[in-house]
């Protein structure tokens, strides 16, 4: 067991990809309050400052670039004298080349997707179609499999990823536990007006969309649906990095809002429904945030979204790209306030049961402490 009054030395390393980055940011709010943890936090940048990342092959291959940057940074920390009892990574890229480190330090990997699940959607996530030789594909697959084999624990975000890890990569179910994307429920709390059923609400319906990648997240499809008959009373609020097209007078675009920011929270509190007609996604944080705010959610049947949004219970799930069905579901919710309230209540119940940050972060921290204790005792976890 850990010696009393000696802190656990944990490493947390993040990839710079929206949701997984938010996962580690949220986790940090809990970890930093733990008096018995000495945490080191490393964050990859979209454009790392290291000069070698600007030249081929690193400049054209994110796995090679990000993996090498994180390998070098962690190697330098270890060479400076830092030692770690356990480490957590929120993506496969940061630990992909840490072969010696993974064999000496128990690691936990949190995953929202696997390469097999990502493959059909890769064009939506890459600047260009992947052009890999068979040799490169083979090497990457071997690296990924070795990472999954050597991880002390893997924390998939969904049952979809859990099954892919087991079926496609042979990861034993005993080494996995589903930990969904989690949020601070004291921050993402139900607006008072929904709790008391304020009868003085405006007759206009506020529709909220949150997605940095406007096209992949289906922002253009939402704008098409908003032009359909019966939706003229909707005000469409779009949170994104950039919005393509010429929005109509009832469309309001909000750019560069930070995760968990007061401005973003205000938009969620003022919304009546959340619409994310995404073309490619797995477990988007914005859906969890909408459910936490008591909003019914309309989204698509991609990735693990059908696990998060139960069609007809806490929202609607439509086929990706089906604008007419999207508009129909929006029209249904726009005209039925009681349905919005009922679905929103079910969403909040689901978030409290599965996405509470304090509960899930406690599970992660306890797991890392247990791994550290087992390492100190020189025993493997069964």
Buried (B, 14 or more C-beta within 10 A) or exposed (E): EBEEEEBBBBBBBBBBBBBBBBBBBBBBBBBEEBEEBBBBBBBBEEEBEBEEBEEEEBEEBBBBBBBBBBBBBBBEBBEEEEEBBBBBBBBBBBBBBBEEBBEEBBBBBBBBBBBBBBEEBEEBBEEEEEEEEEEBEEEBEEBBBEBBEBBBBBBBBBEBBBBBBBEBBEBEEEBBBBBBBBBBBEEBBBBEEBEEEEEEEEEEBBBBBBBBBBBBBBBBBBBBBBEBEEBEEBBBBBBBEEBEEEBEEBBBBBEEBEBBEEEBBEBBBBBBBBBBBBBBBBBBBBBBBBBBBBBBBBBBEBBBBBBBBBBEBBBBBBEBEBBEBBBBBBBBBBEEEEBBBBBBBBBBBBBEEBBBBEBBBEEBBEBBBBBBBBBBEEEEBE
